[in-house]
């Protein structure tokens, strides 16, 4: 792991924001990365929201009854509060709660503060309280489910901006987190530019293949393409071929 997370150009992040997570997962698989999808989380609220940005992480361990009491929130160094107040604008706050959704990892007041501060989104493998209110925010949020108990019931926020696991996926600070209605993928920062360069052509071909299938073509030989399909695609890109024609 780099001590200084690799900076990814904003243009690359914007390209990834507009790409389907399904396409990104396939491109990661082609590189042998099979565990970059955050399991068990889904988009809260508006299903058209899209999210992309560098990871800023918060790690939790199990709560302990003599430490994680309500008064703990008065500590100005409480890691959860510090994370909310220090996540850089445009970054994605990714929370490792050990895939335990029996308690929330935050609620509407903290998430509203994140929205006001320009946070790019939130991913948590725990629950959220005030779920319906969070659903109305412009802040893209991905969580396991609604959960009324406060985080102190189950989670002790401990480390900020360290490597974590979220939904079973490894997340390093600075990794590019991309989310859409299909879920969240984690792109290692050093691969982000290459994947961004490949995803456009990949999705353009898939639109062609979809048009071919709608016109009656068999999926065999179309997706993936055989030489005849590849030739039709070249003609299609040149504007001299209509799928199904």
C-alpha positions as CSV (number, residue, x, y, z in Angstrom):
1,X,0.0,0.0,0.0
2,X,1.2,3.5,-0.8
3,X,1.8,5.8,2.2
4,X,0.5,8.6,0.0
5,X,-2.6,7.6,-1.8
6,X,-2.3,8.0,-5.6
7,X,-4.1,11.1,-6.9
8,X,-6.6,10.2,-9.6
9,X,-7.6,13.0,-12.1
10,X,-11.1,14.4,-11.8
11,X,-11.7,13.7,-15.5
12,X,-11.1,10.0,-14.8
13,X,-13.4,10.0,-11.8
14,X,-16.1,11.7,-13.9
15,X,-15.8,9.0,-16.5
16,X,-16.1,6.3,-13.9
17,X,-19.1,8.0,-12.3
18,X,-21.0,7.7,-15.6
19,X,-20.0,4.1,-16.2
20,X,-22.0,1.1,-15.1
21,X,-20.7,-0.8,-12.1
22,X,-21.4,-4.0,-13.9
23,X,-19.0,-2.9,-16.7
24,X,-16.4,-1.9,-14.1
25,X,-16.7,-5.2,-12.3
26,X,-16.1,-7.1,-15.6
27,X,-13.0,-5.0,-16.3
28,X,-11.7,-5.7,-12.8
29,X,-12.3,-9.4,-13.3
30,X,-10.3,-9.3,-16.5
31,X,-7.4,-8.1,-14.3
32,X,-7.9,-11.0,-11.9
33,X,-9.7,-8.9,-9.3
34,X,-12.7,-10.9,-8.1
35,X,-13.5,-9.3,-4.8
36,X,-14.0,-5.6,-5.6
37,X,-17.8,-5.5,-5.2
38,X,-19.2,-4.4,-1.8
39,X,-21.6,-7.2,-0.8
40,X,-24.9,-6.5,1.0
41,X,-25.4,-2.8,0.4
42,X,-27.9,-1.0,-1.8
43,X,-28.6,2.6,-2.8
44,X,-30.8,4.6,-0.4
45,X,-33.6,6.6,-2.0
46,X,-33.4,7.9,-5.6
47,X,-32.2,5.0,-7.8
48,X,-30.8,7.3,-10.4
49,X,-28.1,8.7,-8.1
50,X,-24.5,7.9,-9.2
51,X,-21.4,8.2,-7.1
52,X,-17.6,8.2,-7.6
53,X,-14.7,9.5,-5.6
54,X,-11.7,8.6,-3.6
55,X,-12.2,6.5,-0.5
56,X,-11.9,8.0,3.0
57,X,-12.3,5.2,5.5
58,X,-13.6,4.6,9.0
59,X,-13.0,1.3,10.8
60,X,-15.2,0.0,13.6
61,X,-14.6,-2.8,16.1
62,X,-17.3,-4.4,18.3
63,X,-18.7,-2.0,20.9
64,X,-17.8,-2.6,24.6
65,X,-20.4,-1.7,27.2
66,X,-18.1,0.3,29.6
67,X,-16.7,2.4,26.8
68,X,-19.5,2.9,24.2
69,X,-22.0,4.9,26.3
70,X,-24.0,7.8,25.1
71,X,-21.7,10.3,26.8
72,X,-18.9,9.1,24.5
73,X,-20.3,11.4,21.8
74,X,-19.2,14.4,23.9
75,X,-15.6,13.6,23.3
76,X,-14.4,15.9,20.5
77,X,-12.0,13.2,19.4
78,X,-14.7,10.6,18.9
79,X,-13.6,8.9,15.6
80,X,-17.1,8.9,14.0
81,X,-17.5,12.6,14.6
82,X,-13.9,13.4,13.5
83,X,-14.4,11.4,10.3
84,X,-17.6,13.4,9.5
85,X,-15.7,16.7,10.0
86,X,-12.5,15.7,8.1
87,X,-13.6,13.7,5.1
88,X,-12.4,15.9,2.1
89,X,-14.9,17.3,-0.3
90,X,-15.7,14.9,-3.1
91,X,-14.4,11.9,-1.2
92,X,-16.5,8.9,-0.3
93,X,-16.8,8.0,3.4
94,X,-16.5,4.2,3.5
95,X,-17.4,2.5,6.8
96,X,-16.3,-0.9,7.9
97,X,-18.8,-2.2,10.5
98,X,-18.0,-5.9,10.0
99,X,-21.2,-6.4,8.0
100,X,-23.3,-6.1,11.2
101,X,-26.5,-4.2,10.4
102,X,-28.1,-4.8,13.8
103,X,-27.2,-1.2,14.6
104,X,-26.9,2.0,12.6
105,X,-23.6,3.5,11.6
106,X,-25.1,7.0,11.4
107,X,-28.2,9.0,11.1
108,X,-29.7,12.1,9.4
109,X,-27.9,14.8,11.4
110,X,-24.4,13.4,10.6
111,X,-25.3,12.6,7.0
112,X,-26.8,16.1,6.5
113,X,-23.5,17.5,7.8
114,X,-21.6,15.3,5.3
115,X,-23.9,16.7,2.5
116,X,-23.2,20.3,3.6
117,X,-19.5,19.7,3.7
118,X,-19.5,18.4,0.1
119,X,-18.8,14.7,0.8
120,X,-19.2,12.7,-2.4
121,X,-21.2,9.8,-0.8
122,X,-21.3,7.2,1.9
123,X,-20.9,3.4,1.9
124,X,-21.5,1.4,5.0
125,X,-22.0,-2.3,5.5
126,X,-24.1,-1.6,8.6
127,X,-27.6,-0.1,8.9
128,X,-28.7,3.5,8.9
129,X,-31.2,5.2,11.2
130,X,-33.5,8.0,10.0
131,X,-33.4,6.0,6.7
132,X,-36.3,7.9,5.0
133,X,-34.8,11.3,5.8
134,X,-31.4,10.2,4.5
135,X,-33.2,9.0,1.3
136,X,-34.2,12.6,0.6
137,X,-30.6,14.0,0.7
138,X,-28.6,14.8,-2.4
139,X,-25.8,12.7,-0.8
140,X,-25.6,9.3,-2.4
141,X,-25.7,6.7,0.4
142,X,-25.3,2.9,0.2
143,X,-26.2,0.8,3.3
144,X,-27.3,-2.6,4.3
145,X,-30.7,-1.7,5.6
146,X,-32.7,0.6,8.0
147,X,-31.6,0.1,11.6
148,X,-32.9,2.1,14.6
149,X,-30.3,1.3,17.3
150,X,-27.5,3.9,17.5
151,X,-24.0,2.8,16.5
152,X,-22.8,2.7,20.1
153,X,-25.1,-0.4,20.5
154,X,-22.8,-2.5,18.3
155,X,-20.0,-0.5,16.8
156,X,-16.9,1.3,18.2
157,X,-15.5,3.8,15.7
158,X,-11.7,3.5,15.9
159,X,-9.4,4.2,13.0
160,X,-9.7,6.9,10.3
161,X,-8.3,6.5,6.7
162,X,-6.7,3.1,7.1
163,X,-7.2,-0.1,5.0
164,X,-10.6,-1.7,5.8
165,X,-13.0,-4.3,4.6
166,X,-16.5,-3.1,3.6
167,X,-19.0,-5.7,2.6
168,X,-16.2,-8.2,2.3
169,X,-14.3,-6.0,-0.2
170,X,-10.8,-4.6,0.6
171,X,-10.8,-0.8,0.5
172,X,-7.6,1.3,0.7
173,X,-7.6,5.0,1.3
174,X,-7.7,6.7,-2.1
175,X,-9.2,3.8,-4.0
176,X,-11.9,5.0,-6.3
177,X,-15.4,4.1,-5.1
178,X,-18.1,3.9,-7.7
179,X,-21.8,3.3,-7.0
180,X,-25.0,3.1,-9.0
181,X,-28.3,1.2,-8.7
182,X,-26.4,-2.1,-9.1
183,X,-24.2,-1.4,-6.0
184,X,-20.7,-0.4,-5.3
185,X,-17.3,-1.4,-6.8
186,X,-13.9,-0.5,-5.5
187,X,-11.2,0.4,-8.1
188,X,-7.6,0.4,-7.0
189,X,-6.3,3.9,-7.6
190,X,-3.4,2.8,-9.8
191,X,-5.9,1.0,-12.2
192,X,-8.5,3.8,-12.3
193,X,-7.2,5.6,-15.4
194,X,-6.7,2.4,-17.5
195,X,-10.2,1.2,-16.6
196,X,-11.7,4.6,-17.4
197,X,-10.1,4.5,-20.8
198,X,-11.5,1.0,-21.5
199,X,-15.0,1.3,-20.2
200,X,-16.3,3.6,-22.9
201,X,-15.5,1.3,-25.8
202,X,-16.7,-1.7,-23.8
203,X,-20.1,-0.1,-23.2
204,X,-20.4,1.2,-26.8
205,X,-20.0,-2.4,-28.0
206,X,-22.6,-3.6,-25.5
207,X,-25.1,-1.1,-26.8
208,X,-24.5,-2.5,-30.3
209,X,-24.8,-6.1,-29.0
210,X,-28.1,-5.2,-27.3
211,X,-29.5,-3.7,-30.5
212,X,-28.4,-6.9,-32.4
213,X,-30.2,-9.1,-29.9
214,X,-33.3,-7.0,-30.0
215,X,-33.2,-7.4,-33.8
216,X,-33.2,-11.2,-33.4
217,X,-29.5,-12.1,-33.3
218,X,-28.5,-15.1,-31.2
219,X,-26.4,-14.3,-28.2
220,X,-24.0,-17.0,-29.4
221,X,-21.5,-15.2,-31.7
222,X,-22.8,-11.8,-30.7
223,X,-21.7,-11.6,-27.0
224,X,-18.8,-12.2,-27.1
225,X,-18.5,-11.4,-30.8
226,X,-17.4,-13.8,-33.5
227,X,-15.5,-12.3,-36.5
228,X,-18.7,-11.6,-38.4
229,X,-20.1,-9.7,-35.5
230,X,-16.9,-7.8,-35.1
231,X,-17.1,-6.8,-38.8
232,X,-20.6,-5.6,-38.4
233,X,-19.6,-3.6,-35.4
234,X,-16.9,-1.9,-37.3
235,X,-19.4,-1.0,-40.0
236,X,-21.9,0.1,-37.3
237,X,-19.3,2.5,-35.8
238,X,-18.6,3.9,-39.3
239,X,-22.3,4.6,-39.7
240,X,-22.7,2.2,-42.6
241,X,-24.6,-0.6,-40.8
242,X,-27.8,-0.9,-38.9
243,X,-28.2,-3.7,-36.3
244,X,-30.5,-6.3,-37.7
245,X,-30.2,-4.9,-41.2
